[in-house]
Amino acid sequence: MRFSLPPDFDVIDTVVNECAELQTENQNSADAVIMFSCISRYLSFGIMTSEEIERVQNIWNAPFIGFFCYGEFGKSKKGKHEFHNNTCCVVTMKEINN
């Protein structure tokens, strides 16, 4: 388990930039987007949280839903499944017609 310090506001730019890179590299559009963030981000950012949500939503311009949670599990950038804390996670969905 690891613990983290509250993020600086530049983390919002990092999240938005990484989402934009993901959208450009892997998926030009999405039919729906789910965003879930650690509640500690809301406690750290306060009203700035709405800016992060809005900027991520604008990247895909698709139906969007989200929620706050108390810790996240998933792959790290190194590909290893780990417990994350104080993170913003985005899932995009696209219908594929065969």
ABEGO torsion letter per residue (X at the ends): XBBBBBBBAAAAAAAAAAAAAAAAAABABBABBBBBBBAAAAAAAEAAAAAAAAAAAAAAGBBBBBBBBAEBBEBBAAGBBBBBBGBBBBBBBBBBBX
